[in-house]
Amino acid sequence: MKEKQPETKEMNVTSLMKDYANYNLWANAQLIDWLKTKPSEIIEKKIPSSFPSIKWTLKHVSDGEKFWLEVLKQESTPDIGVFSDRSNKTVEEVFKMIVDNSKELALYVNSLTESSITKDCYVETPWFNETRPRFEYILHVMNHSTYHRGQIITIGRNVGLTDAPMTDFNIYNFFGKSAT
């Protein structure tokens, strides 16, 4: 008798990009849920890093997701001014902003068809002008957010926060995906 082979899920670029967008939303929500249990003084505490605090790092992630969503939609010229906005948003406003932007990004990516995910997308910035398939920019924004989530955990350790949630992609696959 032949052994039954495990079922394999066919993965393509479209389903992978949708999975990453959903993962990004989940991971950012996990991080924010954790940070909501911490005093705002710690979230705003100045620390030597590429951004001066957890709050400003979160704002940068949120701004990046907003910028890249504009690039992905190709409806207008993306606003690079989001990166220089130093308005005094509260910690709670920044928490809401990052989850809302991650949700909007996930909804948009989940609405894309295979042909729209692989379609070329043009971006013009002060740093570069480039045309790439849309999925490459989706990967970029997901990697950017992941990079800075790690940075936030490191900043957190430097201010005494040692109970950060695990937000790796595999944790999402095993535990987070079933909850979404």
C-alpha positions in Angstrom: 0.0 0.0 0.0 1.3 3.4 -1.0 1.9 6.0 1.7 -0.4 9.0 1.5 1.5 12.1 0.4 0.9 15.3 2.4 -1.2 17.8 0.6 0.9 20.6 -0.9 -0.4 24.1 -1.2 0.5 25.7 -4.5 2.2 29.0 -3.8 2.5 31.7 -6.4 3.6 35.3 -6.3 0.1 36.6 -5.8 -0.8 34.4 -2.9 2.6 35.0 -1.3 2.3 38.8 -1.6 -1.2 38.6 0.0 0.2 36.4 2.7 3.0 38.8 3.4 0.6 41.8 3.6 -1.6 39.9 6.0 1.4 38.9 8.0 2.6 42.5 8.1 -0.7 43.7 9.5 -0.7 40.9 12.1 2.9 41.6 13.2 2.3 45.3 13.5 -0.9 44.7 15.5 1.0 42.3 17.8 3.7 44.9 18.4 1.2 47.6 19.1 -0.9 45.5 21.4 2.2 44.8 23.4 3.4 48.5 23.4 -0.1 49.6 24.6 0.7 47.9 27.9 3.8 50.0 28.4 4.0 53.6 29.8 4.0 56.2 27.1 7.1 57.7 28.7 9.0 54.6 27.7 7.6 54.7 24.1 8.8 58.3 23.8 12.1 57.9 25.7 15.1 59.2 23.6 17.5 56.4 22.7 20.5 56.6 20.3 19.2 54.8 17.2 18.3 55.7 13.6 15.2 57.2 15.0 15.2 58.8 18.5 12.5 56.7 20.1 10.1 53.8 19.7 7.4 56.3 18.9 9.3 57.9 16.0 10.4 54.5 14.7 6.7 53.4 14.6 5.8 56.7 12.9 8.5 56.0 10.3 7.2 52.5 9.6 3.7 54.0 9.2 4.8 56.7 7.0 6.7 54.2 4.8 3.7 52.0 4.5 1.6 55.1 3.5 4.1 56.2 0.9 4.5 52.8 -0.7 0.8 52.3 -0.8 0.6 55.4 -2.9 3.3 54.0 -5.1 1.5 50.7 -5.5 -1.8 52.3 -6.3 -0.2 54.5 -9.0 -3.1 57.0 -8.7 -1.0 60.0 -7.9 2.6 61.1 -7.2 3.5 59.7 -3.7 3.9 62.3 -1.0 7.5 62.2 0.3 6.5 64.9 2.8 5.1 62.2 5.0 8.7 61.5 6.0 9.4 65.1 7.2 6.2 65.5 9.1 7.3 66.0 12.7 3.9 66.9 14.1 3.5 66.1 17.7 1.2 63.1 17.4 0.4 61.3 20.6 1.6 57.8 21.2 -2.0 56.6 20.9 -2.3 58.4 17.5 0.8 56.8 16.2 -0.4 53.4 17.4 -3.7 53.9 15.5 -1.9 55.2 12.5 0.4 52.2 12.0 -2.4 49.7 12.4 -4.7 51.7 10.1 -2.0 52.0 7.4 -1.1 48.3 7.7 -4.8 47.4 7.3 -5.2 49.6 4.3 -2.1 48.2 2.7 -3.3 44.6 3.4 -6.8 45.3 2.0 -5.2 46.8 -1.2 -2.8 44.0 -1.8 -5.6 41.4 -1.1 -7.7 43.1 -3.8 -5.0 42.7 -6.5 -5.1 40.1 -9.3 -2.1 38.1 -10.5 -1.7 40.4 -13.5 -1.9 43.5 -11.3 0.7 42.2 -8.8 3.1 41.4 -11.6 2.5 44.6 -13.5 5.2 47.2 -13.7 5.0 50.1 -11.3 6.9 53.4 -11.6 8.2 55.4 -8.7 9.9 58.7 -8.8 11.6 60.0 -5.6 14.5 62.4 -4.8 16.6 59.3 -4.3 15.8 57.2 -7.3 13.4 56.8 -10.3 12.6 53.2 -11.1 10.2 50.8 -12.7 9.8 47.4 -11.1 7.0 44.8 -10.9 4.5 45.8 -8.2 5.4 42.6 -6.2 9.0 43.8 -5.7 7.7 47.0 -4.1 5.3 45.0 -1.9 8.3 42.9 -0.8 10.3 46.0 -0.1 7.6 47.6 2.2 7.2 44.3 4.0 11.0 43.9 4.6 11.2 47.6 5.6 8.5 47.1 8.2 10.1 43.9 9.5 13.5 45.6 9.8 12.1 48.4 11.9 10.0 46.0 14.1 13.3 44.4 15.0 14.7 47.8 15.7 11.8 48.6 18.0 12.4 45.4 19.9 16.1 46.4 20.3 15.2 49.9 21.4 12.7 48.3 23.9 15.4 46.1 25.4 17.5 49.3 25.9 14.7 50.9 27.9 14.0 47.7 29.9 11.2 46.0 27.9 12.1 42.3 27.8 8.7 40.7 27.1 8.3 41.5 23.4 6.0 39.3 21.3 7.4 37.0 18.7 6.4 38.3 15.3 8.4 36.1 12.9 6.7 35.0 9.8 6.7 31.4 11.0 4.9 32.4 14.2 2.3 34.0 12.0 2.0 30.9 9.9 1.6 28.6 13.0 -0.5 30.9 15.3 -1.5 34.2 13.7 -2.9 33.0 10.4 -5.6 30.9 12.0 -6.6 33.9 14.2 -7.1 36.2 11.2 
